[in-house]
Amino acid sequence: MPGRQRQFGIHMKILLAEDVRSIAAAMVARLGAIGHEVSVAENGRVAFHKFCASHYDIILMDIEMPEMNGFEATTHIRSFEATQKWAWTPIIFLTSSNSPENLVTAIEAGGDDFMVKGLPEPILHAKMKALARIANMRQQLSIANSELHEACKSAENARQQTAKALDDLRCAQAELIQSEKMAALGHLVTSVAHEINTPIGAIKSSGKSIADALDDTLKNMPQLFNKLDAPLRHRFIELINHAKRSNSELSTREGRAASLEVARRLEAAHIEDARRKAGLLVKLNVQSLLDDTLPLLRHAECELILDTAQSIASIIGSTRNINIAVERVSRIVYALKAFSSADENGEMIDVNLRQSMDAVLKDYQSQMLQGSKVVRQYEEIPPLWCIREDMQQVLSHLIHNALQAMDYQGTLTVGLRRLGDEAVVTVSDTGCGIAFENRDKIFDAFFTTRSSGEGCGLGLAIVRKIVDKHQWRIAFQSEPGVGTTFSINLPYPKTKS
C-alpha cells in the first residue's frame, strides 16, 4: 500500500461521519483534546469520497444520515478497499441506541465495533487507545502480509529460475552424455576397424597368393603326373598330404636351424642346390620325410616337381594364414560381444575353480607349446557360488593377457588359495611388465599396448565389468622387465540365492 503505510502510535487520523453539526463539533473537540486528527463528513456519501481521497486510521460512522446512511457508506468503503488491496480500516458505528438489530446490521455491513454517543471522557479515552492499538496491529499485519507476498513472489521467481537452471543442466547433461556416447562410438569404430583391417589385409593377400599358386599348380600337375611313374606319384601325393596335415609352425630360428640340417643331409646325398631345396622342404614341413623325398629330388624332372610343390606349399601356407586371420576376427567379435553382455545375468552354481582354471589352460595349450612354462600352485578350496561363464571369461582374459605380455615365451604361474572367507585367484607372468604411465588405463575399454592385430583392448575391461558385477576385488602388482601378477579376491557368499 505505497503512500498509505506508517507506524502507528496512540495518535490517529480519524474520519468522522456525522450529520448533526453540534455532535460532530463536540466529537472533534473531545478527540482533538487527546491528540487525534479528525476530519468531518456530513453524510455517508461525503465520507466515502473523503476515504477514497485520503487514508484514515479509523472511521467513526453515524448510522442515520441523509443521502447515504452509515451502513451503505460502509459497504462502499469495503468494496473500494478490496479493489485497492488496502489494509482493512476499522469502522466504528456511533449509535444512540445499542439495540440488537442495529448491532447485527452494523456487523453485516462490514463494521468492526460500535460506540454509544456521549461516552464519559475516561471511557472515550480508553476506547480510543484500544482502537489505536487494534489499528496499529492491523497495519503491521498488512505490512507483514505485503512482505510475505513479496517474499512469495521472490521465492516463486527463485523457484522458476531454479527450475530453468535445472532444465538447462539436464539439457547440458544430455548433450554431454550424447557427446561422450558419440566419442566412445567413434573410438570403438576406429579401434575395431583398425584391428579388423589387419586380418582382412592378410586374407586379401593370401587369397591372391592362392589364386596365383593354383594357376601354376593346375598347369604343372597334369604334366608332372605324366612324367612320374606310379610309385613316385604316390610319394609326391603322400608328401603333399603330410604338408597339409602338419599343424606345427616353426619359429624363424627353428626354421633356419631345420633348413641348415636338411641342407647338410642333402649335400651328403649329393643333391645339387641343396640350400634352396632344403628351404622348400622345410617350408612344406616335410623335413621328417627326407628319405622318402630323395627319389623325387633325384628325378630328371626335379625342378618341375619342386615348382609344383612350391605352388602347393603356397596354397597351404596362404590357407593357414586365412584361417589365422579369420580366428583373429572371431576373437575380436567375441570380445565385443562379451564386453556388451558382461552385465547379463546367468545361472548361479557351485563352480570348481581348479577345474575352471585347468579348462582355460587347456584352451591355450597350443599357444603355450611355443615356449611357455605353466606352474600351478593350487590349494584345496571349496567351490565358489557364481556364474560359471563369468568366471571362465575372467580366467581366460587374464591368462591370454599374461601370455601376450610374455610373447608366449616365459613362465605362467596360476594360483588358487583360501584367505579367510574369500578365494584368491592369481595369474602371474614373466613378461615385460606394465609401464607406470599406463597403470591407470589398463582397465579402460580399447586401451592396448599390443601391436595391430593382437587385440582391441577389451580383455581387461571385460574382467573389470565382471568383477564389479559380482562385487569381487581385483588388484595387480607389476615391475617393468620382471613381470605382472593379477589377483582377484572372491568372497564366499553367506547365503546362496
LINCORWO-V796052 format. One record per residue. N is the residue number from 1. RES is the residue in one small letter. NEAR is the number of other ideal C-beta (glycine too) atoms within 12 Angstrom. D_FIRST is the distance of its C-alpha to the first C-alpha in Angstrom with 2 decimals. Layout:
<<N	RES	NEAR	D_FIRST> <N	RES	NEAR	D_FIRST>>
This chain:
<<1	m	21	0.00> <2	p	11	3.86> <3	g	9	6.41> <4	r	23	5.60> <5	q	22	6.45> <6	r	21	10.25> <7	q	14	13.21> <8	f	29	15.01> <9	g	16	18.75> <10	i	20	21.22> <11	h	24	20.32> <12	m	37	17.79> <13	k	29	16.75> <14	i	41	18.47> <15	l	42	18.96> <16	l	44	22.61> <17	a	48	23.99> <18	e	39	27.77> <19	d	28	30.53> <20	v	23	33.26> <21	r	16	33.10> <22	s	14	35.14> <23	i	25	33.03> <24	a	30	29.86> <25	a	17	31.54> <26	a	23	32.68> <27	m	34	29.24> <28	v	24	27.76> <29	a	18	30.63> <30	r	29	30.43> <31	l	38	26.68> <32	g	21	26.92> <33	a	16	29.85> <34	i	25	27.82> <35	g	18	25.15> <36	h	33	22.45> <37	e	19	21.18> <38	v	32	21.99> <39	s	31	21.42> <40	v	32	23.96> <41	a	37	23.97> <42	e	25	27.51> <43	n	29	26.68> <44	g	35	24.19> <45	r	23	23.66> <46	v	28	22.88> <47	a	41	20.50> <48	f	32	18.59> <49	h	22	18.47> <50	k	29	17.46> <51	f	36	14.53> <52	c	24	13.39> <53	a	15	13.96> <54	s	20	12.36> <55	h	32	10.32> <56	y	39	12.91> <57	d	40	13.43> <58	i	43	16.23> <59	i	45	18.27> <60	l	48	22.08> <61	m	50	23.47> <62	d	42	27.17> <63	i	38	28.64> <64	e	27	31.46> <65	m	31	30.35> <66	p	19	31.71> <67	e	19	30.25> <68	m	28	27.49> <69	n	28	27.85> <70	g	41	25.31> <71	f	31	25.32> <72	e	26	24.64> <73	a	43	21.86> <74	t	40	20.16> <75	t	24	20.60> <76	h	30	19.00> <77	i	39	15.95> <78	r	27	15.49> <79	s	18	16.04> <80	f	24	13.50> <81	e	28	10.76> <82	a	15	12.06> <83	t	11	11.88> <84	q	20	8.27> <85	k	15	7.31> <86	w	27	5.87> <87	a	30	7.58> <88	w	29	11.23> <89	t	39	12.56> <90	p	38	16.19> <91	i	44	18.80> <92	i	42	22.28> <93	f	41	25.18> <94	l	39	27.93> <95	t	31	31.33> <96	s	19	34.94> <97	s	17	36.03> <98	n	19	34.60> <99	s	15	36.44> <100	p	12	35.58> <101	e	14	34.98> <102	n	25	32.31> <103	l	22	30.53> <104	v	15	30.56> <105	t	24	29.33> <106	a	32	26.45> <107	i	19	25.27> <108	e	15	25.74> <109	a	28	23.72> <110	g	29	20.61> <111	g	35	21.42> <112	d	27	21.14> <113	d	26	24.20> <114	f	33	26.84> <115	m	35	28.51> <116	v	22	31.98> <117	k	28	32.40> <118	g	17	34.64> <119	l	24	33.85> <120	p	12	35.81> <121	e	16	34.09> <122	p	12	34.00> <123	i	15	32.59> <124	l	27	29.90> <125	h	20	29.00> <126	a	17	28.86> <127	k	28	26.86> <128	m	35	24.15> <129	k	23	24.15> <130	a	22	23.66> <131	l	35	20.83> <132	a	30	19.15> <133	r	21	19.64> <134	i	26	18.28> <135	a	37	15.12> <136	n	26	14.81> <137	m	20	15.52> <138	r	28	13.06> <139	q	32	10.19> <140	q	19	11.87> <141	l	18	12.27> <142	s	27	8.67> <143	i	22	8.28> <144	a	16	11.57> <145	n	20	10.83> <146	s	21	8.14> <147	e	16	10.90> <148	l	14	13.45> <149	h	16	12.15> <150	e	14	12.30> <151	a	14	15.61> <152	c	14	16.86> <153	k	14	16.23> <154	s	14	18.05> <155	a	14	20.69> <156	e	14	21.22> <157	n	14	21.63> <158	a	14	23.97> <159	r	14	25.81> <160	q	14	26.29> <161	q	14	27.51> <162	t	14	29.77> <163	a	14	31.08> <164	k	14	31.82> <165	a	14	33.48> <166	l	14	35.46> <167	d	14	36.55> <168	d	14	37.57> <169	l	14	39.46> <170	r	14	41.21> <171	c	14	42.20> <172	a	14	43.46> <173	q	14	45.37> <174	a	14	46.86> <175	e	14	47.96> <176	l	14	49.38> <177	i	14	51.23> <178	q	14	52.57> <179	s	14	53.62> <180	e	14	55.36> <181	k	14	57.04> <182	m	14	58.30> <183	a	15	59.49> <184	a	19	61.25> <185	l	16	62.73> <186	g	15	63.93> <187	h	21	65.46> <188	l	26	67.08> <189	v	18	68.50> <190	t	17	69.80> <191	s	29	71.37> <192	v	28	72.96> <193	a	19	74.19> <194	h	25	75.70> <195	e	33	77.37> <196	i	28	78.69> <197	n	22	79.89> <198	t	26	82.61> <199	p	31	84.37> <200	i	24	83.99> <201	g	21	85.69> <202	a	28	88.46> <203	i	27	88.89> <204	k	18	89.11> <205	s	20	91.63> <206	s	27	93.67> <207	g	22	93.72> <208	k	19	95.23> <209	s	27	97.78> <210	i	27	98.77> <211	a	18	99.22> <212	d	19	101.44> <213	a	28	103.43> <214	l	22	103.89> <215	d	17	105.45> <216	d	25	107.94> <217	t	28	108.66> <218	l	19	109.35> <219	k	16	111.61> <220	n	27	113.56> <221	m	27	113.84> <222	p	14	116.45> <223	q	18	118.56> <224	l	32	118.35> <225	f	21	119.32> <226	n	13	122.32> <227	k	21	123.60> <228	l	27	123.13> <229	d	16	125.44> <230	a	10	124.10> <231	p	14	124.04> <232	l	28	122.15> <233	r	24	119.71> <234	h	17	119.08> <235	r	27	118.55> <236	f	37	116.11> <237	i	24	114.08> <238	e	21	114.01> <239	l	38	112.84> <240	i	31	109.92> <241	n	19	109.01> <242	h	27	108.95> <243	a	34	106.68> <244	k	21	104.32> <245	r	17	104.26> <246	s	23	103.57> <247	n	15	100.04> <248	s	20	100.43> <249	e	23	99.16> <250	l	24	100.63> <251	s	16	98.62> <252	t	12	99.62> <253	r	13	101.65> <254	e	18	103.28> <255	g	23	104.12> <256	r	17	105.69> <257	a	17	107.82> <258	a	29	108.92> <259	s	28	109.90> <260	l	20	112.01> <261	e	24	113.78> <262	v	37	114.48> <263	a	27	115.68> <264	r	18	118.05> <265	r	26	119.50> <266	l	31	119.85> <267	e	18	121.68> <268	a	14	123.97> <269	a	20	124.68> <270	h	12	125.50> <271	i	28	122.60> <272	e	17	121.80> <273	d	17	118.31> <274	a	25	117.48> <275	r	21	114.08> <276	r	22	112.57> <277	k	35	113.95> <278	a	34	112.78> <279	g	27	109.21> <280	l	39	109.29> <281	l	39	110.67> <282	v	36	107.95> <283	k	30	105.33> <284	l	42	106.74> <285	n	33	106.69> <286	v	36	110.32> <287	q	34	111.81> <288	s	22	112.86> <289	l	26	115.13> <290	l	30	116.96> <291	d	18	120.43> <292	d	22	119.66> <293	t	36	118.34> <294	l	26	121.38> <295	p	26	123.50> <296	l	39	120.74> <297	l	37	120.48> <298	r	18	124.27> <299	h	23	124.36> <300	a	14	125.29> <301	e	25	121.97> <302	c	28	119.99> <303	e	22	117.64> <304	l	27	116.86> <305	i	37	116.29> <306	l	32	113.94> <307	d	24	112.05> <308	t	37	111.49> <309	a	40	110.53> <310	q	29	108.10> <311	s	33	106.43> <312	i	35	106.18> <313	a	33	104.84> <314	s	31	102.14> <315	i	33	101.19> <316	i	34	101.10> <317	g	29	99.03> <318	s	27	96.57> <319	t	24	96.19> <320	r	28	95.47> <321	n	29	92.87> <322	i	26	91.18> <323	n	20	91.08> <324	i	25	89.56> <325	a	28	86.93> <326	v	21	86.05> <327	e	20	85.79> <328	r	29	83.35> <329	v	27	81.18> <330	s	17	81.35> <331	r	29	80.23> <332	i	35	77.23> <333	v	20	76.26> <334	y	23	76.83> <335	a	37	74.66> <336	l	28	71.81> <337	k	17	72.14> <338	a	29	72.28> <339	f	32	69.20> <340	s	17	67.15> <341	s	20	68.35> <342	a	30	68.29> <343	d	17	65.35> <344	e	17	67.13> <345	n	13	68.26> <346	g	20	71.94> <347	e	13	74.12> <348	m	20	74.10> <349	i	17	77.65> <350	d	20	79.78> <351	v	32	80.84> <352	n	23	83.92> <353	l	38	82.82> <354	r	27	86.42> <355	q	21	87.36> <356	s	36	84.26> <357	m	36	85.05> <358	d	21	88.69> <359	a	21	87.77> <360	v	32	85.57> <361	l	32	88.30> <362	k	18	90.77> <363	d	21	88.57> <364	y	30	88.83> <365	q	18	92.51> <366	s	17	93.77> <367	q	26	91.43> <368	m	29	92.42> <369	l	18	96.11> <370	q	22	95.68> <371	g	19	95.67> <372	s	30	93.01> <373	k	21	93.92> <374	v	32	92.01> <375	v	20	91.76> <376	r	21	90.51> <377	q	20	89.21> <378	y	25	88.51> <379	e	17	87.93> <380	e	12	88.12> <381	i	27	84.56> <382	p	20	83.12> <383	p	24	81.78> <384	l	37	78.09> <385	w	25	75.79> <386	c	36	74.24> <387	i	27	74.47> <388	r	25	77.94> <389	e	26	76.95> <390	d	36	74.20> <391	m	39	76.64> <392	q	31	79.26> <393	q	38	76.82> <394	v	43	75.81> <395	l	44	79.45> <396	s	33	80.55> <397	h	41	77.99> <398	l	43	78.64> <399	i	40	82.40> <400	h	37	82.23> <401	n	40	79.99> <402	a	43	82.47> <403	l	41	85.46> <404	q	33	83.81> <405	a	42	82.95> <406	m	33	86.69> <407	d	21	87.84> <408	y	29	89.73> <409	q	22	91.94> <410	g	28	91.33> <411	t	26	90.75> <412	l	41	88.16> <413	t	31	87.48> <414	v	38	85.64> <415	g	29	84.88> <416	l	34	83.72> <417	r	24	83.09> <418	r	22	81.21> <419	l	20	78.70> <420	g	12	77.27> <421	d	15	75.38> <422	e	23	75.46> <423	a	37	77.97> <424	v	31	78.18> <425	v	42	79.43> <426	t	36	80.52> <427	v	45	81.74> <428	s	35	83.28> <429	d	39	84.91> <430	t	28	86.88> <431	g	32	85.17> <432	c	24	83.42> <433	g	26	80.38> <434	i	30	76.74> <435	a	17	75.64> <436	f	12	72.88> <437	e	11	70.59> <438	n	23	70.88> <439	r	21	70.27> <440	d	12	66.54> <441	k	19	67.22> <442	i	34	70.20> <443	f	29	68.14> <444	d	23	66.13> <445	a	29	66.99> <446	f	34	69.34> <447	f	24	70.03> <448	t	29	73.78> <449	t	27	76.24> <450	r	29	79.11> <451	s	13	80.71> <452	s	22	80.15> <453	g	26	81.51> <454	e	25	81.46> <455	g	33	78.09> <456	c	39	74.52> <457	g	34	72.81> <458	l	38	71.72> <459	g	44	74.08> <460	l	43	72.15> <461	a	35	68.81> <462	i	40	70.16> <463	v	40	71.36> <464	r	32	67.91> <465	k	29	66.23> <466	i	37	68.76> <467	v	33	68.55> <468	d	19	64.74> <469	k	24	65.03> <470	h	32	67.34> <471	q	15	65.59> <472	w	30	68.79> <473	r	21	68.99> <474	i	32	70.78> <475	a	22	71.78> <476	f	31	74.36> <477	q	19	76.44> <478	s	27	78.03> <479	e	19	80.22> <480	p	18	81.05> <481	g	15	84.73> <482	v	19	85.27> <483	g	26	83.30> <484	t	37	80.31> <485	t	32	79.74> <486	f	41	77.05> <487	s	29	76.38> <488	i	40	74.38> <489	n	24	73.53> <490	l	38	73.52> <491	p	21	72.28> <492	y	25	74.19> <493	p	20	71.73> <494	k	8	71.69> <495	t	7	71.56> <496	k	12	72.61> <497	s	6	70.14>>
